[in-house]
Amino acid sequence: MSSLAEPSASRPLSRSPARSPALSPALGPSRCGGERRKGAPDGGASQETRSADLNHAIRLLEGSDSNNLEEQLKVLKKVVKRFENGLPLKDLAQIIDVLNLCAEKVNEQEAFIEPVCELIKLCGLPFQKKKLSDEVSYSVTVSKSIAQLGYLMRVPSSQVRIQICKCIISFYKMDPPRKLLSGYQPTSANYKIQMAELGGLAETFVLSLALVENELTEKLWVLKALQHLSSSGVNCRHMLKAQAASRLCLYLNDVDPSGELVFRSSEILWNLLENTSKEEVVNQLSSLECVHALKEVFVDLLLHGFRHYDRQLRNDLLVIATLVAENPAAPMIESGFTTLLIVLATYTEGILSKDPCAVQLLSENDVMPALLYYIKPHQKPGFHDWSASQYEELQLHAIAILASVAPFLVDKYLSCQANTLLLVFLEWCMGQDPFFGQGNSFHGTGGRGNKLAQMRYSLRVLRSVVSLYDDAVNLNLCDQGAISQLLDILKYAANKTKERDDAILLEIQADTLFILSALCENDAHRKELFSYEGVDILIPFIQMDPKKLYSGLGHNRLLFSALDCLWSCVVGCYIAEDYFLEQQGIFLLLDLLALKQKNLCNIILGILVEFCDNPRTTFHISTWRGEKDQTAANLIVQLWRQEELDLGVKRDRCGRIADVKRPIVSSFQKQQEVIPMPANSPSFAIVEISENIRAKLYLLLCKLGFEDLPGLSAKDFVTLAIIRRYLDFKVGEVWSEVCTELKEEFRPVASDEEALKVISEVSENIGKSVAALQTEVLESQHRQEIREEEKTYTKIQAVHKQKEMVNKSWENFLTRTSNYEALKKAKRLQEKSIEASRSKLKTQNGAVHSTDIKGLSTTIGSGRLVTVESTPSQLIGGPLSGTDLALGKPSVCEGALKKIKRVKTLDSIKKDLGPVE
């Protein structure tokens, strides 16, 4: 409070008249370079008059003569009159000086109260600027001037304090000026609000609450101003510095017939929670006095509040109390608030159930039977004047509370047969009873016209208790046929999803899958109960369109729940596994894996590794083909490379090992210092295995084998060489950590040091051998590429040679057609070639046919023109008579066929002639 009592430290504004010209730019020549005219409309004369009035007022008020009261008041009225249309930014500092001087005189002369109020009203008028840059130029002065309003709350006058509050509220309801000063324009709408934030006005106003704590009217005005100020995050932070949350909470129980005090205080608290650190606000509210105040005002609203407004205010305070209860240091039990809330049982978040002391109270007050009372099919309300929607809201509240407290009251839960009640209730939720939910409350969201809200919260209760993995709870559920009923719920929800795909149905399916996972895990008999029907239900979930994963409705959670259910309910049961394989489930998993989504890869690889214990699985994995005929082996190698890229493992540009001493160490692992650990604590090299998917990829390839893997390129084989020795490299990492720890603790003896050296060399040699193998693979690939290149080049050469031969043949043809001598030469060569091709042995008694065409008058060689002459009759029975070529009986047209000649066009001759060398 010293800051309010001694405002001078925060008031650096000078009261000297000489300050006025320093705050405003001096009148100079006009922009056009000429002298200012006397009659110019820039208001220069008025500015000088206003400044003179202010200077005169300050000198008069600072004077020691107290007999000039009438003159002082007269001057102050004149000042107010001068600025009745708004305050220029340049004059604001002097107005505040005048205001401070008047405020100091209020204690001596009450006559100054009215001028002070009038001057404060001036601060509520629109500020006016002459140039656009004035808002920035005067920002420091304005922010300090506005901050002075908070310090003026020290003036012991109700009128002054209320007027200050009204002035601040006017910042947020700024009306345009009625009349602008000549040559001025109004500042921006939010300028005063920004300056109030800059000057820290909110903090001062919180401190001023102590000055008005016994004056209800003034206190309500201060709260109203703080309510406006708390709409800003900057102001809220200033308010927290002054312990606003605890101060406001302590005033909640003050007498106020209007109820405005509680309303405005709760609104400010909500603004503080929303605009600043929730933890800091809760810490300020966690004192015994504050918690007690919250409890008392809550009880008062509970007992005497009958309006809707009162109930809403009660619920707001209850939420604030719940946030306070999250703080373990809050004295909720000591204040009696916890006992009160348990008895009333009206709020559903279950925060109090996390307190061990509160759990005992919950058990002793029979909270469990009271909540289970509502776990039954909807009936007519048993409460007077309660509508169906109100009863439904109460029912959903009770089920929501049960989901929070049931895990802490397991014995009570079992003794009350809660599982039986819930299963019967869920069966009713799937039934065809004519019930239509209202869906009006928060918990009834999505439940209008159906029973989905009841089903949703009942499954939440089951989820909360089975997640404890308590054998008694799970056995009790399974003995009552819960697995079959849960599968029916999945079918029911899946059918509903075909009609509409919303978040409520997706949550119901995800929770049901989780419950099944918890029930069937590590129990072969329950997995058999799940097997056929369960696999048929899971397959559509795994076939989900990947685009839906980004819908925001919860498809990603549903898919993860389905994969978890697959792992828990199918893997380990050969009946279920074989049926899953028959339904091509492995292909679906590999299709999902091919999406290469980081959050999916880990769980899918884990399922595939476990599935490989079934001897039929590896065949399915090897058979799978993805896009562009991708094989499973290629996919695994690609995932390995991507994982190493994400981990920052050092590789050269060809993918080979770059550091043979630490070939698979990630960049993060290299930054970690080796810290000596107890023998039963895993080192970083071991912990790292579970933090990425490399171990699972290695195990999967071990199941498939490293030989004869289809669809791999040379780059893949380079990576495969690393994967194959993953376990050896990991062992080398562990030994490296052991050596480092030993050297930090003590010096090994010579024999141990030699052994460690040999082990390190073995690990390094493995890295070198893998690097050499990778180089050999790349060189072999390079040689193969060279051979392929040479083969391709040979083909290209043959094509070019063929083209050259064609071109040469065409040139020869043109030469023969245009040069007769060349044609004759070609003819001779042709005849010579023909003669050389004939057999040297002459056929006895055979017919000899001439190859020359008589009467040929063309200038080119003859084409494929043949004159067929009949064989003389005396030669029938000759050497050809016993062959297929022997002539049959002469036809009737034999005479006409003695000589058949065919006349060809020039183009036909060219075509038949062909190239002649």
Secondary structure, 3 states (H helix, E strand, C coil): CHHHHCHHHHCCCCCCCCHHHHHCCCCCCCCCCCCCCCCCCCCHHHHHHHHHHHHHHHHHHHCCCCCCHHHHHHHHHHHHHHCCCCEEHHHHHHHHHHHHHHHHHCCCCHHHHHHHHHHHHHHHCCEEECCCCHHHHCHHHHHHHHHHHHHHHHCCCHHHHHHHHHHHHHCCCCCCCCCCCCCCEECCCCHHHHHHHHHCHHHHHHHHHHHCCCCHHHHHHHHHHHHHHCCCHHHHHHHHHCCHHHHHHHCCCCCCCCCHHHHHHHHHHHHHHHHCCHHHHHHHCCCHHHHHHHHHHHHHHHHHCCCHHHHHHHHHHHHHHHHHHCCCCCCCCCCCHHHHHHHHCCCCCCHHHHCHHHHHHHHHCCHHHHHHCCCCCCCCCCCCCCCHHHHHHHHHHHHHHHHHHHHHCHHHHHHCCHHHHHHHHHHHHHCCCCCCCCCCCCCCCCCCCCCHHHHHHHHHHHHHHHCCCCHHHHHHHHHCCHHHHHHHHHHHHHHHHHHCCCHHHHHHHHHHHHHHHHHHCCCHHHHHHHHHHHHHHHHHHHCCCHHHHHCCCCHHHHHHHHHHHHHHHCCCCHHHHHHHHHCCHHHHHHHHHCCCCHHHHHHHHHHHHHHCCCCCHHHHHHHCECHHHCEHHHHHHHHHHHHHHHHCCCECCCCCECCCCCCCCCHHHHHCCCCCCCCCCCCHHHHHHHHCCHHHHHHHHHHHCCCCCCCCCHHHHHHHHHHHCHHHHHHHHHHHHHHHHHHHHCCCCHHHHHHHHHHHHHHHHHHHHHHHHHHHHHHHHHHHHHHHHHHHHHHHHHHHHHHHHHHHHHHHHHHHHHCHHHHHHHHHHHHHHHHHHCCCCCCCCCCCCCCCCCCCCCCCCCCCCCCCCCCCHHHCCCCCCCCCCCCCCCCCCCHHHCCCCCCCCHHHHHHHHCCCC
